[in-house]
């Protein structure tokens, strides 16, 4: 099974982020423009939170707040559940499932090195299963 390091090597390490004092409107616009469901929140280059579409739905829409008048800091999720590069895809999937989150920032020491989503992990698991099936078919066919 692949490690998160291998997954990030294939996927890339591009990280979309936002500052905690920017508006929720700007965060949602950025997510829509990039076609993503979450942004890491960085302050002075350090990971301080994560903001997802789920946070927006539950903490802005349902509470009747205005996106233009609400800062990211007010609704971001803290503390952030993080993964490590040496974790396996399976271990990471277990973390996401247990913590009921869909995005996993990857850190090494104090440095943010990437982010993976549940979709990235599902794809990696399916690819691994396809490979095993192909190998078994070749073995059986002789």
C-alpha positions in Angstrom: 0.0 0.0 0.0 1.2 3.5 -0.8 2.3 6.0 1.7 1.1 9.6 1.8 4.6 10.7 0.5 4.1 8.6 -2.6 0.5 9.9 -3.1 1.7 13.5 -2.8 4.5 12.8 -5.3 1.9 11.7 -7.8 -0.8 14.3 -6.9 1.5 17.2 -6.3 2.0 19.4 -3.2 0.1 22.4 -4.2 -1.7 23.9 -1.2 -4.6 26.3 -1.5 -4.8 28.5 1.6 -6.4 31.6 3.1 -5.6 33.9 5.9 -7.8 33.9 9.1 -8.8 37.5 8.8 -10.1 37.3 5.2 -13.8 37.0 4.7 -15.7 33.8 4.4 -17.0 35.1 1.0 -13.5 35.3 -0.3 -12.8 31.8 1.0 -15.9 30.3 -0.7 -15.1 32.2 -3.9 -11.6 30.8 -3.9 -12.8 27.2 -3.3 -15.3 27.6 -6.1 -12.7 29.0 -8.5 -10.3 26.2 -7.7 -12.9 23.4 -7.6 -12.0 22.3 -4.1 -13.9 21.7 -0.9 -11.5 23.1 1.7 -8.7 25.6 2.4 -6.0 25.5 5.0 -5.8 28.6 7.1 -2.3 30.0 7.4 -1.2 32.8 9.7 2.4 34.0 9.3 3.1 30.8 7.4 1.8 28.5 10.1 -1.2 26.2 10.0 -3.9 27.6 12.3 -7.1 26.0 11.0 -9.0 24.5 8.1 -12.1 25.8 6.4 -14.4 23.5 4.5 -17.7 23.8 2.7 -19.2 22.0 5.7 -18.0 24.7 8.1 -19.7 27.3 5.8 -23.0 25.4 5.7 -23.2 24.8 9.4 -21.6 28.0 10.8 -22.7 30.7 8.3 -25.8 29.6 6.4 -27.6 27.8 9.3 -26.7 30.6 11.7 -27.9 33.3 9.4 -24.5 35.1 9.2 -23.4 37.1 6.2 -20.4 35.8 4.2 -19.0 39.3 3.6 -19.2 40.2 7.3 -17.8 37.0 8.8 -14.0 36.3 9.0 -12.5 32.9 8.3 -11.2 32.9 11.9 -14.8 32.9 13.2 -15.8 29.6 11.6 -12.6 27.7 10.8 -12.1 24.3 12.4 -9.5 24.2 15.1 -7.6 22.1 16.1 -6.7 20.6 12.7 -6.5 16.9 12.2 -3.2 16.3 10.4 -1.4 13.4 8.7 2.3 12.5 8.2 4.1 11.6 5.0 5.1 8.2 6.3 1.5 7.2 7.0 0.0 4.6 4.7 -3.1 5.3 2.7 -5.0 2.9 4.9 -3.9 4.6 8.1 -4.9 8.0 6.7 -8.3 6.7 5.6 -8.8 5.4 9.2 -8.0 8.8 10.6 -10.4 10.6 8.2 -13.2 8.0 9.0 -12.6 8.2 12.8 -12.5 12.0 12.9 -15.3 12.4 10.4 -13.3 14.8 8.2 -12.7 14.9 4.4 -9.4 16.7 4.1 -6.1 15.9 5.8 -3.3 18.5 5.8 0.1 16.7 5.8 2.8 18.0 8.1 6.4 17.1 8.8 7.6 18.7 12.0 6.0 22.2 11.9 5.9 22.4 8.1 2.8 22.0 6.0 3.9 19.8 3.0 0.6 19.0 1.3 -3.1 18.2 1.7 -5.0 15.1 0.7 -8.7 14.5 0.4 -10.8 11.4 1.0 -11.2 11.3 -2.8 -7.4 11.0 -3.2 -7.3 8.1 -0.8 -10.3 6.3 -2.4 -8.6 6.6 -5.8 -5.3 5.3 -4.4 -7.1 2.3 -2.8 -9.0 1.5 -6.0 -5.7 1.7 -8.1 -4.0 -0.6 -5.7 -6.9 -3.1 -5.8 -6.9 -3.0 -9.7 -3.1 -3.8 -9.6 -3.6 -6.8 -7.3 -6.5 -8.1 -9.5 -4.4 -7.8 -12.6 -1.5 -9.7 -11.0 -3.9 -12.4 -9.8 -5.4 -12.7 -13.3 -1.9 -13.0 -14.8 -1.0 -15.6 -12.2 -4.2 -17.7 -12.8 -3.9 -17.4 -16.6 -0.3 -18.7 -16.3 
